[in-house]
């Protein structure tokens, strides 16, 4: 655990909380769900692509959440180490 993880965690959290980014990501997700739900029965290939895109959005969110969590863990580790030095 180090300062770099703390920095990345904080940047990731700021990024995910950004109103414009969050709105755009949610709009993309909503548009994809609409396309998926309104696809024709014979458009299986289209639904597969949409599903992959939805999974990519979810995977991105999960990776960002991991970076945020790792940053918080690293910050706590640094704080504990500093307390032990005092």
C-alpha positions in Angstrom: 0.0 0.0 0.0 1.4 3.3 -0.9 0.7 7.0 -1.7 0.2 6.1 -5.4 -2.7 3.9 -4.6 -4.2 6.6 -2.4 -3.8 9.2 -5.2 -5.4 6.8 -7.7 -8.2 6.0 -5.4 -9.0 9.7 -4.8 -8.8 10.5 -8.5 -11.1 7.5 -9.3 -13.6 8.7 -6.7 -13.6 12.2 -8.1 -14.1 10.9 -11.6 -17.0 8.6 -10.6 -18.7 11.4 -8.7 -18.4 13.9 -11.5 -22.0 14.8 -12.5 -21.3 15.0 -16.3 -19.4 11.7 -16.4 -22.0 9.9 -14.3 -24.9 11.3 -16.4 -23.1 10.3 -19.6 -22.4 6.8 -18.4 -26.0 6.3 -17.2 -27.4 7.6 -20.5 -25.2 5.2 -22.4 -26.4 2.4 -20.2 -30.1 3.4 -20.6 -29.8 3.7 -24.4 -28.2 0.3 -24.6 -31.0 -1.2 -22.4 -33.6 0.4 -24.6 -32.0 -1.0 -27.8 -31.7 -4.4 -26.2 -35.4 -4.4 -25.0 -36.6 -3.1 -28.4 -34.6 -5.4 -30.6 -36.4 -7.8 -32.9 -36.4 -11.5 -32.2 -34.1 -12.1 -35.2 -31.5 -9.6 -34.0 -29.7 -12.0 -31.7 -26.3 -10.8 -32.9 -27.2 -7.2 -32.1 -28.3 -8.2 -28.6 -25.0 -10.0 -28.1 -23.1 -6.8 -29.0 -25.3 -4.7 -26.7 -24.8 -7.2 -23.9 -21.1 -7.0 -24.3 -21.3 -3.2 -24.2 -23.4 -3.3 -21.0 -20.9 -5.7 -19.4 -18.0 -3.3 -20.4 -19.8 -0.5 -18.6 -20.3 -2.6 -15.5 -16.7 -3.9 -15.6 -15.5 -0.3 -15.8 -17.5 0.7 -12.8 -16.2 -2.4 -10.9 -12.6 -1.5 -11.7 -13.1 2.1 -10.5 -14.7 0.9 -7.3 -11.8 -1.4 -6.7 -9.4 1.5 -7.2 -11.4 3.6 -4.8 -11.4 0.9 -2.2 -7.7 0.1 -2.6 -7.0 3.8 -2.1 -9.0 3.9 1.1 -7.2 0.8 2.4 -3.9 2.2 1.5 -4.8 5.5 3.3 -5.7 3.6 6.5 -2.5 1.6 6.3 -0.4 4.8 6.0 -2.3 6.4 8.9 -1.7 3.3 11.1 2.0 3.3 10.1 2.3 7.0 11.0 0.7 6.3 14.4 3.1 3.6 15.1 6.0 5.9 14.4 4.8 8.5 17.0 
